[in-house]
Every structure is written in structure tokens, then in C-alpha cells.
Amino acid sequence: MRSTCSFTGRAILGLALAGTLHLSTAASARAQTASTTATATLRQVHADGFRALSEATIVSLAGLAPGAQVGKAELQAGADRLLQTGLFATVSYNFQTHNDGVAVTYHIEEAQLLPVYFDNMPWISDSEIAEAIRAKISFFDGRLPAEGALIDQASDAISALLNAHGLQVGLEHQP
């Protein structure tokens, strides 16, 4: 027999989650116009506009590390990775070239995070489920975006936990 488990994010006070994801990514070179294949050494990665997450977490999610060779494609890929998490409503960036490399700043607007509730999983405590998610998403604080890659990562963590307990059940999630 197959059981179904679910974890559900519900907006506080029954507010409906509505809106659109604005994929606004814009690159502006202040001093130079570089070709799309030109690269330089990445010297600094910064973020602004954050409230709930730290700059270090945002920089980590962008997937760019100082010392790497980057061009416009890599900087755009960093912005795309940030958007794909579902944590941000908008992401844009600008970069500055210097004699010794490039500095990039990602300008973000955080998306609404919803509290996560675990429903119909009597075999495992909520705290054990949260710890499994935190093992995969270190900054998990009991809230997730309504959509995006983090939802999939949390679902994968819960599925792995259920499998580790020998439970072959389905898993559903909904905002």
C-alpha cells in the first residue's frame, strides 16, 4: 500500500500568494565595453538589497568565487542561479573592471518566504525533517519560497529521509 506525505507552505493569515517573478537581469559596464568572450579575474563578489539572508549566503548561491576567470556569460549565470533558487523576486547586477580584475555586485529583492508545515508524516518528527532539510540547505530556517530549486532540494532531502527509514511513500508539496 502506498501512503502520501505532504509538506505545505501556507501564507500567514490566509493571504494568497500572488505575483509574478520578474527576471530582470541587466549588466552594465561602467568603464568599458567588453566583448562577450572577454574574461578577467574575479576579484570581488558582493550583494545588496538583502534582509533575511546574509551576503555570504547570496554570494555562495551565485556560485562565483574570487580568483576565477569570468566574462559576461559567467556573471549572467550567477544571476540566473540566484533566480532559480526561488529566493529572489528580482536579480540584477553590475560589474566594474579594474586593472587587476573584475568586481561584481548583485542587486537582489528577496521573494516572500512561507512557513513550512509538515503534514501527514506520523513516522518522523518535524524536527528530524527540518534537520534533514538543513543538512541540504544550511540556511533553512523553517521557511521556503513558493517555487524554485530550493523546493526541489527540500523535497529531495525529505524523500531521502523517508527512504532511510524504509518508507516507500509519495511526497507532495504546495504553497
Secondary structure, 3 states (H helix, E strand, C coil): CCCEEEEEECCHHHCCCCCCCCCCCCCCECCCCCCCCCCEEEEEEEEECCCCCCHHHHHHHHCCCCCCEECHHHHHHHHHHHHHCCCEEEEEEEEEEECCEEEEEEEEEECCEEEEEEECCCCCCHHHHHHHHHHHCCCCCCEEECCCHHHHHHHHHHHHHHHHCCCCCEEEEEC
